[in-house]
Amino acid sequence: MNSEEEFFDAITGFDSDNSSGDFSETNHKVAEMLDLDPPQSNRIGRHNGERQLHENGIKKHRTSLPAPMFSRSDFSVWSILKKCIGLELSKITMPIVFNEPLSFLQRITEYMEHIYLIHKASSHANPLERMQAVAAFAVSAVASQWERTGKPFNPLLGETYELIREDLGFRFISEQVSHHPPVSAFYSEGLNKDFVFHGSIYPKLKFWGKSVEAEPRGTITLELLKHNEAYTWTNPTCCVHNIIIGKLWIEQYGTIEIVNHSTGDKCILNFKPCGLFGKELHRVEGHVQDKNKKKLSVIYGKWTECLWCVNPATYDTSKKNEKRSGDQKKMKPSEEAGNDEADDMPEIQETVQVIPGSKLLWRINSRPPNSSQMYNFTSFAVSLNELETSMEAVLAPTDCRLRPDIRGMENGELDLASKEKERLEEKQRAARKERAKDEVEWRTRWFHQGNNPYTGTSDWLYSGGYFDRNFSDCPDIY
């Protein structure tokens, strides 16, 4: 069954592509600051005299999964890969045990965990402060990937996911709009009409022997409606180490450029690779500049921890003093590992050293105490696949929550999940052959292909209408 339909099954422990078979402390009570009164069409009836909820809203979100994750210790990735030497990487199917019980569409939704940063950006009158908040949001969007070595399920063509969070002030819809290449499109808007956030994701994979790298493709766009501003950027490259032997670990690296298309300001952020001694592991460093390339602010921190900003002159002085004091010790190079040895994850260095005069932009949320038994999910991620009986009547029939393979895995039924995954993939293949036979092209339901209005590059744009809830022509994919 090594067919095209299993395009991203090659990658274990990966989150940034469509992989088959990527609010505790910081839950700033946005609802108290916003006039959250969306149309009645987006609500269900009252419950015991309490506030109405959205159709897919749950007032108190769950704090754990129905069953703990499965042990992967009895499974060897190398035992699978060694039989596939010479085959195309995209044709290798991994056991379902290496998945996590979420679709990639749900992984994309995790961008919204720190949505308070967008609300904060919208509230600032100063364009520099708006850019700093947007930069913090861009970094926070990849924070949930830390230690997430389970692979999300590949969305089926036409699969969707919606999320309405009245408490956080947004609603979100995504759709799998293409299977070859796999492309996921998403659109989100503030319930108080303060922002629009949209984009499409289609990463390119590279296999380096002991690691797999995903180079992000697609533009992320944020519009702050109150300020008539639009910001665009792409995500950093994600790399999963030790896919053959050793402990899996993840790093993000590469430079991202956030552009304010209204003012010409830019924020350039460098996600640093760990380096020989791991000194730079997880570090992010960059600056905000105006349209004349004058540095306005320096930003630094770790994408796994926090982000700070400081005046450029203060930052330069601090770095000079640090060099003079000789804090940077020379280390003896370690012996180079052989090609058949694991790339050990470098020891995490001391926490971010805060420069006096810095301002905190963002800090990561604490994870649940039992997170390690729940695929290292955040509290936000734990809630993404919860399903109440009342929701089934109002969700689109293509919603991820209704996928039997993901639901089976979440409930601890691995054999059932594996059989259902195989059945769904076979059904998708049969449908594709039938369309080819009848010469019928696939029609996306909620997004259409066009050009990004700010960059001019190819993009998938929201067609509207999802929340009118006319799902009569949705495909039968499950």
Protein Blocks (a to p, Z undefined) as FASTA:
>chain_A
ZZfklmmmmpghiakbccdebdfklmccfklmpccdddfklcccdeehiacddfkbcfba
cfbdfbdcddfklpcfklmmmmmgoiafklpccdfklpccddfklmmmmmmmmmmmmmmm
mmpmblklmmmmmmmmmmmmmmmmgopabccddddehiacddddfknopacddddfbfbd
cddddddddfklpaccddddddddddehjaccdddedddddddfklopacddddddddde
hklgocdddddedjdddddfknopacddddddebjnommgoiacdddddfkopafbdced
dfklbccdddfklmmmmmmmmmmnomaccddddddddfkbccddddddddddddehiacf
bdcddddfklmmnoopafklmmmmgccfklmmmmcfkbfklpmklmmmmnopaklmmmmm
mmmmmmmmmmmmmmmmnopacddfkbccdddfklopacdddebhjlnopaklgccfZZ
